[in-house]
Amino acid sequence: LCSSQRGWSKLFSRIIGIVPHTTSVASRIEMKLHSDKVTGLVLAGGRALRMAGRDKGLIELAGRPMVHWVVQRLVPQTASVLISANRNVERYTDLGFEVIRDVDDGFLGPLAGISAGLTRAATPWLVTVPCDSPLLVADLVVRLSAAVAGEGTGIAVAHDGNRLQPVFSLIHRDLAPDLVDFLEAGGRKIDLWLDRHVWARVDFSDHPDMFLNINTPEELAELEKQLHH
């Protein structure tokens, strides 16, 4: 590891509560995670253009808003949960979690929501997930955390086996100022911002359903079946 990577690894072990037993891959998986060092951020601030502008997080799935299922699976993995939303704020607030808005009201994409989350988080780490991922895995934070600890980075990003899924990420809040600078300079693409940093790729190919995109009524119906499987 380079000096900056070693620094991230030491920092992570100290503030996240990870205690490595050895340097083996197996021991990394066994590292103890203190979830009170991680804030969850549900990204619901987009325009959902592929759903004819319908707010994806509020679309009903098995009788409840889709975001309900996401939050239900995220709460046990984190100290607290924030919801990033730029419309229907009152309805999201009714779920009982703090709702934050982008600094800019121009719908600048998920990075704007992540930036607001990093600024608002009261913990060293922020885990991000989209509002339409009700099949979120129970060990998402554990696996992302093991990666940043093992590789000494400030970011871990999920990979579905075919491509990167950057809205499923674990990010250290020390990167907040750099993200603000990137956005103010006109940057919008997550992959370009990631290229500015050292980050770890985490394989979630064993859970492809977590990354399902819901863009049609048929896909929604299929997802409902899987939710109760």
Salt bridges, closest charged atoms under 4 A:
ASP55 OD2 - ARG87 NE 3.96
GLU98 OE2 - ARG120 NE 2.62
ASP132 OD2 - LYS56 NZ 2.99
ASP139 OD2 - ARG143 NH1 3.53
ASP174 OD2 - HIS172 ND1 3.67
ASP178 OD1 - ARG196 NH2 2.79
ASP178 OD2 - HIS197 NE2 2.69
ASP206 OD1 - ARG143 NH2 2.95
ASP206 OD2 - HIS207 NE2 3.63
